[in-house]
Amino acid sequence: MISTLTGVTAAALYLLCVVHQIAAFRRQQPPARRLLYGLALPAVALHALSLSQTLIHPEGVDLSLLTIAALIALIMIVFVLLANLWQPLDNLFVLIFPLGAVALIGSLMSAGTTHLRESFDAGLVTHMVFSLLAYTILAMAAVQSIAVWVQERGLKSHQPIALLRLLPPLLSMERMLFQLLWTGFVLLTAAITSGFVFLTDLFAQNVAHHTFFSLISWLIFAALLTGHHVFGWRGATATRWTLTGFAFLALAYFGSKFVLEFLLT
């Protein structure tokens, strides 16, 4: 009951943040940071409290699809809130807050169908930490790439999109995108490497597709970063490669978890 109440309240606060942002954009003004953080910080605290009650059980830790999605959403929101103190990442909030609300409500709805793991060794924990961080950073890069693409299209078409006047310059947006991509790529490399080093069942039946899609995603991000460094890839090209790489990464975990939990049960 407490988990449901805190989760629903957190989701409502996230949505209030979005309403505030949209209202500010319509006035062609940046969102009031004090009000935004005044709503977001309690939402994050309630999100963490609710998730702790659905994630951790006396019998083990719930690693179900929707619970992990809520955990990744929480990490993403915390990261953006902290990074926004020194980097202009306000444009990410309008997408990640609704994602956080949906993921949290989804985890509450699936709380009765747990997929528990009773024990964790150091190698598995290392792999999971790197994986969660890689998913988080590359998800942010995917959102940022969409913002860069919209901004570039608006500038090229000379359309008077009010939101564009509130965003940082395009070069700054692209610089932030590739900073996120490089950080996510390093973390993804560490996640895959730790999987090969620590996990003995990496190509077992239930995780072979996870490994396969993760490696494809790694190759796509490696090609994108190489293309950017050597050929100057940017704009729509960078957006397409980023979204494709993240799609394979999402398939690696969420796709395989969906099949295992919902189609093969």
PyRosetta script that sets phi, psi and omega in degrees:
from pyrosetta import init, pose_from_sequence

init()
pose = pose_from_sequence("MISTLTGVTAAALYLLCVVHQIAAFRRQQPPARRLLYGLALPAVALHALSLSQTLIHPEGVDLSLLTIAALIALIMIVFVLLANLWQPLDNLFVLIFPLGAVALIGSLMSAGTTHLRESFDAGLVTHMVFSLLAYTILAMAAVQSIAVWVQERGLKSHQPIALLRLLPPLLSMERMLFQLLWTGFVLLTAAITSGFVFLTDLFAQNVAHHTFFSLISWLIFAALLTGHHVFGWRGATATRWTLTGFAFLALAYFGSKFVLEFLLT")
pose.set_psi(1, -47.1)
pose.set_omega(1, 179.0)
pose.set_phi(2, -62.3)
pose.set_psi(2, -41.6)
pose.set_omega(2, 179.4)
pose.set_phi(3, -60.5)
pose.set_psi(3, -42.9)
pose.set_omega(3, 179.7)
pose.set_phi(4, -65.0)
pose.set_psi(4, -45.1)
pose.set_omega(4, -178.9)
pose.set_phi(5, -62.8)
pose.set_psi(5, -46.9)
pose.set_omega(5, -179.7)
pose.set_phi(6, -67.1)
pose.set_psi(6, -37.6)
pose.set_omega(6, -180.0)
pose.set_phi(7, -66.2)
pose.set_psi(7, -45.5)
pose.set_omega(7, 179.5)
pose.set_phi(8, -64.8)
pose.set_psi(8, -40.3)
pose.set_omega(8, 178.1)
pose.set_phi(9, -63.7)
pose.set_psi(9, -42.4)
pose.set_omega(9, 178.1)
pose.set_phi(10, -61.8)
pose.set_psi(10, -44.3)
pose.set_omega(10, 179.1)
pose.set_phi(11, -61.6)
pose.set_psi(11, -40.1)
pose.set_omega(11, 179.1)
pose.set_phi(12, -64.5)
pose.set_psi(12, -40.3)
pose.set_omega(12, 178.2)
pose.set_phi(13, -65.9)
pose.set_psi(13, -38.8)
pose.set_omega(13, 176.0)
pose.set_phi(14, -59.3)
pose.set_psi(14, -44.3)
pose.set_omega(14, -178.8)
pose.set_phi(15, -67.6)
pose.set_psi(15, -33.4)
pose.set_omega(15, 174.8)
pose.set_phi(16, -64.4)
pose.set_psi(16, -35.9)
pose.set_omega(16, 174.8)
pose.set_phi(17, -59.9)
pose.set_psi(17, -42.5)
pose.set_omega(17, 180.0)
pose.set_phi(18, -66.0)
pose.set_psi(18, -43.0)
pose.set_omega(18, 178.3)
pose.set_phi(19, -59.0)
pose.set_psi(19, -43.4)
pose.set_omega(19, 178.4)
pose.set_phi(20, -62.2)
pose.set_psi(20, -42.5)
pose.set_omega(20, 179.9)
pose.set_phi(21, -64.4)
pose.set_psi(21, -46.1)
pose.set_omega(21, -179.6)
pose.set_phi(22, -61.8)
pose.set_psi(22, -41.2)
pose.set_omega(22, 178.3)
pose.set_phi(23, -62.7)
pose.set_psi(23, -39.9)
pose.set_omega(23, 178.4)
pose.set_phi(24, -66.3)
pose.set_psi(24, -41.4)
pose.set_omega(24, 179.2)
pose.set_phi(25, -62.8)
pose.set_psi(25, -38.9)
pose.set_omega(25, 179.2)
pose.set_phi(26, -64.8)
pose.set_psi(26, -31.1)
pose.set_omega(26, 176.1)
pose.set_phi(27, -83.8)
pose.set_psi(27, 1.3)
pose.set_omega(27, -178.3)
pose.set_phi(28, 58.1)
pose.set_psi(28, 42.5)
pose.set_omega(28, 177.8)
pose.set_phi(29, -130.2)
pose.set_psi(29, 151.2)
pose.set_omega(29, 174.2)
pose.set_phi(30, -69.2)
pose.set_psi(30, 150.1)
pose.set_omega(30, 178.0)
pose.set_phi(31, -61.4)
pose.set_psi(31, 146.7)
pose.set_omega(31, 176.7)
pose.set_phi(32, -69.5)
pose.set_psi(32, 113.1)
pose.set_omega(32, -173.3)
pose.set_phi(33, -63.0)
pose.set_psi(33, -37.6)
pose.set_omega(33, -178.2)
pose.set_phi(34, -64.1)
pose.set_psi(34, -43.4)
pose.set_omega(34, 179.0)
pose.set_phi(35, -68.5)
pose.set_psi(35, -40.6)
pose.set_omega(35, -179.3)
pose.set_phi(36, -60.5)
pose.set_psi(36, -47.7)
pose.set_omega(36, 179.7)
pose.set_phi(37, -71.8)
pose.set_psi(37, -30.0)
pose.set_omega(37, 177.2)
pose.set_phi(38, -64.5)
pose.set_psi(38, -28.9)
pose.set_omega(38, 175.0)
pose.set_phi(39, -88.0)
pose.set_psi(39, -38.9)
pose.set_omega(39, -172.2)
pose.set_phi(40, -73.6)
pose.set_psi(40, -39.8)
pose.set_omega(40, -176.1)
pose.set_phi(41, -64.7)
pose.set_psi(41, -45.9)
pose.set_omega(41, 174.0)
pose.set_phi(42, -62.1)
pose.set_psi(42, -35.2)
pose.set_omega(42, 178.3)
pose.set_phi(43, -62.4)
pose.set_psi(43, -42.7)
pose.set_omega(43, 178.8)
pose.set_phi(44, -63.5)
pose.set_psi(44, -43.3)
pose.set_omega(44, 179.9)
pose.set_phi(45, -62.6)
pose.set_psi(45, -44.0)
pose.set_omega(45, 178.7)
pose.set_phi(46, -68.4)
pose.set_psi(46, -36.4)
pose.set_omega(46, 176.1)
pose.set_phi(47, -59.7)
pose.set_psi(47, -47.9)
pose.set_omega(47, -179.6)
pose.set_phi(48, -63.9)
pose.set_psi(48, -41.0)
pose.set_omega(48, 179.8)
pose.set_phi(49, -64.8)
pose.set_psi(49, -45.9)
pose.set_omega(49, 179.3)
pose.set_phi(50, -63.0)
pose.set_psi(50, -43.5)
pose.set_omega(50, -177.5)
pose.set_phi(51, -67.3)
pose.set_psi(51, -35.7)
pose.set_omega(51, 179.6)
pose.set_phi(52, -61.7)
pose.set_psi(52, -31.0)
pose.set_omega(52, -178.2)
pose.set_phi(53, -81.8)
pose.set_psi(53, -24.6)
pose.set_omega(53, 176.5)
pose.set_phi(54, -93.1)
pose.set_psi(54, -22.4)
pose.set_omega(54, -176.6)
pose.set_phi(55, -84.1)
pose.set_psi(55, -42.8)
pose.set_omega(55, -172.4)
pose.set_phi(56, -105.3)
pose.set_psi(56, 125.4)
pose.set_omega(56, 179.0)
pose.set_phi(57, -124.3)
pose.set_psi(57, 158.7)
pose.set_omega(57, 177.1)
pose.set_phi(58, -57.9)
pose.set_psi(58, -28.8)
pose.set_omega(58, -177.8)
pose.set_phi(59, -86.5)
pose.set_psi(59, -12.3)
pose.set_omega(59, -178.4)
pose.set_phi(60, 156.8)
pose.set_psi(60, -161.9)
pose.set_omega(60, -178.1)
pose.set_phi(61, -110.1)
pose.set_psi(61, 133.4)
pose.set_omega(61, -179.0)
pose.set_phi(62, -80.5)
pose.set_psi(62, 114.6)
pose.set_omega(62, 179.4)
pose.set_phi(63, -108.9)
pose.set_psi(63, 30.5)
pose.set_omega(63, 180.0)
pose.set_phi(64, -70.1)
pose.set_psi(64, 161.9)
pose.set_omega(64, -174.6)
pose.set_phi(65, -54.4)
pose.set_psi(65, -54.3)
pose.set_omega(65, -173.2)
pose.set_phi(66, -72.5)
pose.set_psi(66, -30.1)
pose.set_omega(66, 176.6)
pose.set_phi(67, -68.0)
pose.set_psi(67, -43.7)
pose.set_omega(67, 178.0)
pose.set_phi(68, -67.5)
pose.set_psi(68, -35.1)
pose.set_omega(68, 176.1)
pose.set_phi(69, -60.8)
pose.set_psi(69, -41.2)
pose.set_omega(69, 177.6)
pose.set_phi(70, -66.1)
pose.set_psi(70, -35.6)
pose.set_omega(70, 177.7)
pose.set_phi(71, -66.7)
pose.set_psi(71, -44.6)
pose.set_omega(71, 178.6)
pose.set_phi(72, -62.8)
pose.set_psi(72, -41.2)
pose.set_omega(72, 177.9)
pose.set_phi(73, -60.9)
pose.set_psi(73, -41.1)
pose.set_omega(73, 178.8)
pose.set_phi(74, -63.3)
pose.set_psi(74, -46.2)
pose.set_omega(74, 179.0)
pose.set_phi(75, -60.6)
pose.set_psi(75, -41.9)
pose.set_omega(75, -179.5)
pose.set_phi(76, -62.4)
pose.set_psi(76, -45.7)
pose.set_omega(76, -178.4)
pose.set_phi(77, -64.7)
pose.set_psi(77, -43.4)
pose.set_omega(77, 178.8)
pose.set_phi(78, -61.7)
pose.set_psi(78, -44.1)
pose.set_omega(78, -179.3)
pose.set_phi(79, -61.1)
pose.set_psi(79, -45.8)
pose.set_omega(79, -178.0)
pose.set_phi(80, -67.9)
pose.set_psi(80, -39.3)
pose.set_omega(80, 177.7)
pose.set_phi(81, -60.5)
pose.set_psi(81, -42.3)
pose.set_omega(81, 179.1)
pose.set_phi(82, -70.7)
pose.set_psi(82, -46.2)
pose.set_omega(82, -178.1)
pose.set_phi(83, -64.8)
pose.set_psi(83, -29.8)
pose.set_omega(83, -178.0)
pose.set_phi(84, -68.2)
pose.set_psi(84, -13.6)
pose.set_omega(84, 177.8)
pose.set_phi(85, -69.3)
pose.set_psi(85, -24.9)
pose.set_omega(85, 178.3)
pose.set_phi(86, -129.4)
pose.set_psi(86, -4.7)
pose.set_omega(86, 175.2)
pose.set_phi(87, -128.8)
pose.set_psi(87, 136.5)
pose.set_omega(87, -179.9)
pose.set_phi(88, -73.9)
pose.set_psi(88, 89.9)
pose.set_omega(88, -178.3)
pose.set_phi(89, -114.6)
pose.set_psi(89, 24.1)
pose.set_omega(89, -178.6)
pose.set_phi(90, -57.7)
pose.set_psi(90, -31.2)
pose.set_omega(90, -177.3)
pose.set_phi(91, -64.3)
pose.set_psi(91, -21.7)
pose.set_omega(91, 180.0)
pose.set_phi(92, -77.9)
pose.set_psi(92, -25.8)
pose.set_omega(92, -175.3)
pose.set_phi(93, -61.0)
pose.set_psi(93, -39.1)
pose.set_omega(93, -173.5)
pose.set_phi(94, -65.4)
pose.set_psi(94, -17.1)
pose.set_omega(94, 176.9)
pose.set_phi(95, -103.4)
pose.set_psi(95, -38.2)
pose.set_omega(95, -174.3)
pose.set_phi(96, -78.2)
pose.set_psi(96, -27.6)
pose.set_omega(96, 177.1)
pose.set_phi(97, -65.1)
pose.set_psi(97, -46.2)
pose.set_omega(97, 175.0)
pose.set_phi(98, -62.4)
pose.set_psi(98, -37.8)
pose.set_omega(98, 176.5)
pose.set_phi(99, -60.8)
pose.set_psi(99, -41.9)
pose.set_omega(99, 178.0)
pose.set_phi(100, -61.9)
pose.set_psi(100, -42.4)
pose.set_omega(100, 179.7)
pose.set_phi(101, -64.0)
pose.set_psi(101, -46.2)
pose.set_omega(101, -179.0)
pose.set_phi(102, -64.9)
pose.set_psi(102, -44.5)
pose.set_omega(102, -179.0)
pose.set_phi(103, -63.5)
pose.set_psi(103, -39.6)
pose.set_omega(103, -178.9)
pose.set_phi(104, -67.3)
pose.set_psi(104, -45.0)
pose.set_omega(104, 177.9)
pose.set_phi(105, -63.0)
pose.set_psi(105, -39.1)
pose.set_omega(105, 177.6)
pose.set_phi(106, -61.6)
pose.set_psi(106, -40.1)
pose.set_omega(106, 179.4)
pose.set_phi(107, -66.7)
pose.set_psi(107, -34.4)
pose.set_omega(107, 177.7)
pose.set_phi(108, -68.7)
pose.set_psi(108, -37.7)
pose.set_omega(108, -179.1)
pose.set_phi(109, -70.0)
pose.set_psi(109, -26.2)
pose.set_omega(109, -178.8)
pose.set_phi(110, -100.0)
pose.set_psi(110, 10.2)
pose.set_omega(110, -173.7)
pose.set_phi(111, -62.6)
pose.set_psi(111, -25.1)
pose.set_omega(111, -178.2)
pose.set_phi(112, -81.0)
pose.set_psi(112, -14.8)
pose.set_omega(112, -178.1)
pose.set_phi(113, -112.5)
pose.set_psi(113, 83.1)
pose.set_omega(113, -173.7)
pose.set_phi(114, -89.7)
pose.set_psi(114, 153.1)
pose.set_omega(114, 174.4)
pose.set_phi(115, -124.3)
pose.set_psi(115, 87.4)
pose.set_omega(115, -169.0)
pose.set_phi(116, -87.3)
pose.set_psi(116, 145.2)
pose.set_omega(116, 169.4)
pose.set_phi(117, -120.6)
pose.set_psi(117, 128.0)
pose.set_omega(117, -170.9)
pose.set_phi(118, -85.5)
pose.set_psi(118, -33.1)
pose.set_omega(118, -173.9)
pose.set_phi(119, -135.5)
pose.set_psi(119, 151.8)
pose.set_omega(119, -179.9)
pose.set_phi(120, -136.8)
pose.set_psi(120, 131.9)
pose.set_omega(120, 172.2)
pose.set_phi(121, -98.6)
pose.set_psi(121, 172.0)
pose.set_omega(121, -174.8)
pose.set_phi(122, -61.3)
pose.set_psi(122, -38.3)
pose.set_omega(122, -179.8)
pose.set_phi(123, -64.2)
pose.set_psi(123, -44.2)
pose.set_omega(123, 179.6)
pose.set_phi(124, -64.6)
pose.set_psi(124, -42.0)
pose.set_omega(124, 178.9)
pose.set_phi(125, -61.9)
pose.set_psi(125, -43.2)
pose.set_omega(125, 178.0)
pose.set_phi(126, -59.4)
pose.set_psi(126, -46.4)
pose.set_omega(126, 179.3)
pose.set_phi(127, -62.2)
pose.set_psi(127, -42.6)
pose.set_omega(127, -178.8)
pose.set_phi(128, -66.1)
pose.set_psi(128, -40.5)
pose.set_omega(128, -179.8)
pose.set_phi(129, -63.9)
pose.set_psi(129, -48.4)
pose.set_omega(129, 178.5)
pose.set_phi(130, -61.4)
pose.set_psi(130, -39.8)
pose.set_omega(130, -179.1)
pose.set_phi(131, -65.1)
pose.set_psi(131, -46.4)
pose.set_omega(131, -179.9)
pose.set_phi(132, -62.2)
pose.set_psi(132, -42.7)
pose.set_omega(132, 179.5)
pose.set_phi(133, -66.1)
pose.set_psi(133, -40.1)
pose.set_omega(133, 178.9)
pose.set_phi(134, -63.6)
pose.set_psi(134, -46.4)
pose.set_omega(134, 178.1)
pose.set_phi(135, -57.9)
pose.set_psi(135, -43.6)
pose.set_omega(135, -176.7)
pose.set_phi(136, -62.9)
pose.set_psi(136, -51.5)
pose.set_omega(136, -176.5)
pose.set_phi(137, -66.3)
pose.set_psi(137, -41.2)
pose.set_omega(137, -178.7)
pose.set_phi(138, -72.9)
pose.set_psi(138, -29.0)
pose.set_omega(138, 172.2)
pose.set_phi(139, -64.7)
pose.set_psi(139, -41.2)
pose.set_omega(139, 175.8)
pose.set_phi(140, -63.3)
pose.set_psi(140, -38.9)
pose.set_omega(140, 177.4)
pose.set_phi(141, -63.6)
pose.set_psi(141, -37.9)
pose.set_omega(141, 178.2)
pose.set_phi(142, -63.0)
pose.set_psi(142, -44.3)
pose.set_omega(142, 177.8)
pose.set_phi(143, -64.6)
pose.set_psi(143, -43.2)
pose.set_omega(143, 179.4)
pose.set_phi(144, -62.5)
pose.set_psi(144, -37.4)
pose.set_omega(144, -179.6)
pose.set_phi(145, -64.8)
pose.set_psi(145, -35.6)
pose.set_omega(145, 176.9)
pose.set_phi(146, -65.6)
pose.set_psi(146, -42.2)
pose.set_omega(146, 178.2)
pose.set_phi(147, -62.4)
pose.set_psi(147, -40.8)
pose.set_omega(147, 177.9)
pose.set_phi(148, -63.4)
pose.set_psi(148, -42.8)
pose.set_omega(148, -179.7)
pose.set_phi(149, -63.4)
pose.set_psi(149, -44.4)
pose.set_omega(149, 179.1)
pose.set_phi(150, -64.2)
pose.set_psi(150, -42.4)
pose.set_omega(150, -180.0)
pose.set_phi(151, -63.9)
pose.set_psi(151, -43.2)
pose.set_omega(151, -179.9)
pose.set_phi(152, -64.6)
pose.set_psi(152, -44.1)
pose.set_omega(152, 178.7)
pose.set_phi(153, -62.0)
pose.set_psi(153, -41.7)
pose.set_omega(153, 179.5)
pose.set_phi(154, -64.0)
pose.set_psi(154, -39.8)
pose.set_omega(154, 179.4)
pose.set_phi(155, -68.7)
pose.set_psi(155, -39.6)
pose.set_omega(155, -179.1)
pose.set_phi(156, -69.8)
pose.set_psi(156, -35.3)
pose.set_omega(156, -178.6)
pose.set_phi(157, -87.4)
pose.set_psi(157, -5.3)
pose.set_omega(157, -179.6)
pose.set_phi(158, 57.5)
pose.set_psi(158, 31.9)
pose.set_omega(158, 178.3)
pose.set_phi(159, -81.8)
pose.set_psi(159, 135.5)
pose.set_omega(159, -178.3)
pose.set_phi(160, -78.6)
pose.set_psi(160, 68.5)
pose.set_omega(160, 178.6)
pose.set_phi(161, -82.7)
pose.set_psi(161, 117.6)
pose.set_omega(161, -173.8)
pose.set_phi(162, -59.7)
pose.set_psi(162, -36.6)
pose.set_omega(162, -176.9)
pose.set_phi(163, -60.7)
pose.set_psi(163, -33.2)
pose.set_omega(163, -176.8)
pose.set_phi(164, -62.0)
pose.set_psi(164, -30.5)
pose.set_omega(164, -179.1)
pose.set_phi(165, -72.8)
pose.set_psi(165, -15.1)
pose.set_omega(165, 179.9)
pose.set_phi(166, -95.1)
pose.set_psi(166, -12.1)
pose.set_omega(166, -178.9)
pose.set_phi(167, -84.8)
pose.set_psi(167, 155.9)
pose.set_omega(167, 173.5)
pose.set_phi(168, -63.3)
pose.set_psi(168, 166.7)
pose.set_omega(168, 176.9)
pose.set_phi(169, -56.0)
pose.set_psi(169, 152.7)
pose.set_omega(169, -175.4)
pose.set_phi(170, -57.8)
pose.set_psi(170, -41.1)
pose.set_omega(170, -179.4)
pose.set_phi(171, -62.7)
pose.set_psi(171, -37.3)
pose.set_omega(171, 177.4)
pose.set_phi(172, -67.4)
pose.set_psi(172, -38.8)
pose.set_omega(172, 178.3)
pose.set_phi(173, -63.7)
pose.set_psi(173, -42.6)
pose.set_omega(173, 179.0)
pose.set_phi(174, -67.9)
pose.set_psi(174, -37.1)
pose.set_omega(174, 178.4)
pose.set_phi(175, -62.8)
pose.set_psi(175, -42.8)
pose.set_omega(175, 177.7)
pose.set_phi(176, -64.3)
pose.set_psi(176, -37.4)
pose.set_omega(176, 179.3)
pose.set_phi(177, -59.8)
pose.set_psi(177, -48.0)
pose.set_omega(177, -176.6)
pose.set_phi(178, -75.5)
pose.set_psi(178, -23.9)
pose.set_omega(178, 170.8)
pose.set_phi(179, -65.1)
pose.set_psi(179, -43.1)
pose.set_omega(179, 176.7)
pose.set_phi(180, -63.9)
pose.set_psi(180, -42.3)
pose.set_omega(180, -179.0)
pose.set_phi(181, -63.3)
pose.set_psi(181, -44.8)
pose.set_omega(181, 179.9)
pose.set_phi(182, -64.1)
pose.set_psi(182, -43.1)
pose.set_omega(182, 178.9)
pose.set_phi(183, -62.9)
pose.set_psi(183, -46.4)
pose.set_omega(183, 179.1)
pose.set_phi(184, -64.2)
pose.set_psi(184, -37.5)
pose.set_omega(184, -179.8)
pose.set_phi(185, -65.8)
pose.set_psi(185, -42.3)
pose.set_omega(185, 178.3)
pose.set_phi(186, -62.6)
pose.set_psi(186, -43.2)
pose.set_omega(186, 179.9)
pose.set_phi(187, -67.6)
pose.set_psi(187, -37.3)
pose.set_omega(187, 177.8)
pose.set_phi(188, -66.0)
pose.set_psi(188, -39.5)
pose.set_omega(188, 176.1)
pose.set_phi(189, -60.4)
pose.set_psi(189, -43.6)
pose.set_omega(189, 178.5)
pose.set_phi(190, -64.8)
pose.set_psi(190, -38.5)
pose.set_omega(190, 179.9)
pose.set_phi(191, -64.5)
pose.set_psi(191, -46.0)
pose.set_omega(191, -179.0)
pose.set_phi(192, -67.1)
pose.set_psi(192, -42.1)
pose.set_omega(192, 179.6)
pose.set_phi(193, -62.6)
pose.set_psi(193, -45.0)
pose.set_omega(193, 179.5)
pose.set_phi(194, -64.7)
pose.set_psi(194, -31.6)
pose.set_omega(194, 176.1)
pose.set_phi(195, -63.8)
pose.set_psi(195, -44.5)
pose.set_omega(195, 178.6)
pose.set_phi(196, -67.1)
pose.set_psi(196, -33.6)
pose.set_omega(196, -176.5)
pose.set_phi(197, -78.7)
pose.set_psi(197, -43.9)
pose.set_omega(197, -168.9)
pose.set_phi(198, -100.5)
pose.set_psi(198, -26.2)
pose.set_omega(198, -173.9)
pose.set_phi(199, -98.1)
pose.set_psi(199, 127.4)
pose.set_omega(199, -177.7)
pose.set_phi(200, -87.5)
pose.set_psi(200, -17.0)
pose.set_omega(200, -176.1)
pose.set_phi(201, -111.2)
pose.set_psi(201, 34.6)
pose.set_omega(201, -174.2)
pose.set_phi(202, -61.7)
pose.set_psi(202, -30.4)
pose.set_omega(202, 179.6)
pose.set_phi(203, -110.9)
pose.set_psi(203, 22.5)
pose.set_omega(203, 174.0)
pose.set_phi(204, -67.1)
pose.set_psi(204, 167.5)
pose.set_omega(204, -172.6)
pose.set_phi(205, -56.9)
pose.set_psi(205, -40.7)
pose.set_omega(205, -174.0)
pose.set_phi(206, -81.2)
pose.set_psi(206, -11.8)
pose.set_omega(206, -177.8)
pose.set_phi(207, -126.6)
pose.set_psi(207, 2.8)
pose.set_omega(207, -179.2)
pose.set_phi(208, -63.2)
pose.set_psi(208, -42.8)
pose.set_omega(208, 180.0)
pose.set_phi(209, -67.6)
pose.set_psi(209, -33.4)
pose.set_omega(209, 175.6)
pose.set_phi(210, -60.7)
pose.set_psi(210, -46.2)
pose.set_omega(210, 178.9)
pose.set_phi(211, -64.2)
pose.set_psi(211, -43.3)
pose.set_omega(211, -178.0)
pose.set_phi(212, -60.8)
pose.set_psi(212, -50.4)
pose.set_omega(212, -178.0)
pose.set_phi(213, -68.8)
pose.set_psi(213, -33.8)
pose.set_omega(213, 177.1)
pose.set_phi(214, -63.6)
pose.set_psi(214, -41.5)
pose.set_omega(214, 178.9)
pose.set_phi(215, -66.9)
pose.set_psi(215, -38.5)
pose.set_omega(215, 176.6)
pose.set_phi(216, -62.6)
pose.set_psi(216, -43.9)
pose.set_omega(216, 178.1)
pose.set_phi(217, -60.0)
pose.set_psi(217, -43.9)
pose.set_omega(217, 179.2)
pose.set_phi(218, -59.9)
pose.set_psi(218, -42.9)
pose.set_omega(218, 179.5)
pose.set_phi(219, -63.8)
pose.set_psi(219, -38.9)
pose.set_omega(219, -179.8)
pose.set_phi(220, -66.1)
pose.set_psi(220, -45.9)
pose.set_omega(220, 179.0)
pose.set_phi(221, -66.3)
pose.set_psi(221, -36.2)
pose.set_omega(221, 176.9)
pose.set_phi(222, -63.2)
pose.set_psi(222, -42.9)
pose.set_omega(222, 178.9)
pose.set_phi(223, -64.7)
pose.set_psi(223, -40.7)
pose.set_omega(223, 179.3)
pose.set_phi(224, -62.6)
pose.set_psi(224, -47.9)
pose.set_omega(224, -178.5)
pose.set_phi(225, -66.4)
pose.set_psi(225, -35.8)
pose.set_omega(225, 175.0)
pose.set_phi(226, -65.9)
pose.set_psi(226, -44.9)
pose.set_omega(226, 179.2)
pose.set_phi(227, -62.5)
pose.set_psi(227, -37.5)
pose.set_omega(227, 177.7)
pose.set_phi(228, -66.1)
pose.set_psi(228, -41.8)
pose.set_omega(228, -177.9)
pose.set_phi(229, -72.3)
pose.set_psi(229, -40.0)
pose.set_omega(229, -173.9)
pose.set_phi(230, -90.2)
pose.set_psi(230, -45.7)
pose.set_omega(230, -173.5)
pose.set_phi(231, -107.9)
pose.set_psi(231, -2.0)
pose.set_omega(231, 177.9)
pose.set_phi(232, 74.6)
pose.set_psi(232, 29.1)
pose.set_omega(232, 179.4)
pose.set_phi(233, -59.1)
pose.set_psi(233, 136.4)
pose.set_omega(233, 179.3)
pose.set_phi(234, -161.4)
pose.set_psi(234, -174.3)
pose.set_omega(234, 174.7)
pose.set_phi(235, 59.4)
pose.set_psi(235, -132.3)
pose.set_omega(235, -176.7)
pose.set_phi(236, -63.0)
pose.set_psi(236, -34.6)
pose.set_omega(236, 178.6)
pose.set_phi(237, -63.3)
pose.set_psi(237, -45.6)
pose.set_omega(237, 178.7)
pose.set_phi(238, -64.0)
pose.set_psi(238, -37.5)
pose.set_omega(238, 179.2)
pose.set_phi(239, -63.3)
pose.set_psi(239, -46.5)
pose.set_omega(239, -179.3)
pose.set_phi(240, -60.9)
pose.set_psi(240, -46.8)
pose.set_omega(240, -178.9)
pose.set_phi(241, -65.9)
pose.set_psi(241, -40.6)
pose.set_omega(241, -179.8)
pose.set_phi(242, -62.9)
pose.set_psi(242, -48.1)
pose.set_omega(242, -178.5)
pose.set_phi(243, -66.6)
pose.set_psi(243, -36.1)
pose.set_omega(243, 177.4)
pose.set_phi(244, -65.8)
pose.set_psi(244, -45.9)
pose.set_omega(244, 179.1)
pose.set_phi(245, -61.6)
pose.set_psi(245, -41.8)
pose.set_omega(245, -179.8)
pose.set_phi(246, -70.6)
pose.set_psi(246, -32.5)
pose.set_omega(246, 177.3)
pose.set_phi(247, -61.3)
pose.set_psi(247, -43.6)
pose.set_omega(247, 177.2)
pose.set_phi(248, -67.0)
pose.set_psi(248, -35.3)
pose.set_omega(248, 178.2)
pose.set_phi(249, -67.0)
pose.set_psi(249, -39.4)
pose.set_omega(249, 176.9)
pose.set_phi(250, -65.1)
pose.set_psi(250, -39.0)
pose.set_omega(250, 176.2)
pose.set_phi(251, -63.2)
pose.set_psi(251, -35.3)
pose.set_omega(251, -177.2)
pose.set_phi(252, -59.1)
pose.set_psi(252, -41.5)
pose.set_omega(252, -179.1)
pose.set_phi(253, -104.2)
pose.set_psi(253, -60.5)
pose.set_omega(253, -172.5)
pose.set_phi(254, -68.2)
pose.set_psi(254, -36.0)
pose.set_omega(254, 178.5)
pose.set_phi(255, -65.0)
pose.set_psi(255, -46.1)
pose.set_omega(255, -179.6)
pose.set_phi(256, -68.1)
pose.set_psi(256, -39.1)
pose.set_omega(256, 177.9)
pose.set_phi(257, -64.8)
pose.set_psi(257, -37.8)
pose.set_omega(257, 179.4)
pose.set_phi(258, -63.7)
pose.set_psi(258, -44.0)
pose.set_omega(258, 179.6)
pose.set_phi(259, -63.0)
pose.set_psi(259, -45.8)
pose.set_omega(259, -176.9)
pose.set_phi(260, -67.4)
pose.set_psi(260, -36.8)
pose.set_omega(260, -173.0)
pose.set_phi(261, -90.7)
pose.set_psi(261, -30.4)
pose.set_omega(261, -172.7)
pose.set_phi(262, -114.4)
pose.set_psi(262, -28.9)
pose.set_omega(262, -176.0)
pose.set_phi(263, -99.3)
pose.set_psi(263, -28.6)
pose.set_omega(263, -177.1)
pose.set_phi(264, -105.7)
pose.set_psi(264, 11.9)
pose.set_omega(264, 178.7)
pose.set_phi(265, -102.3)
pose.dump_pdb("model.pdb")
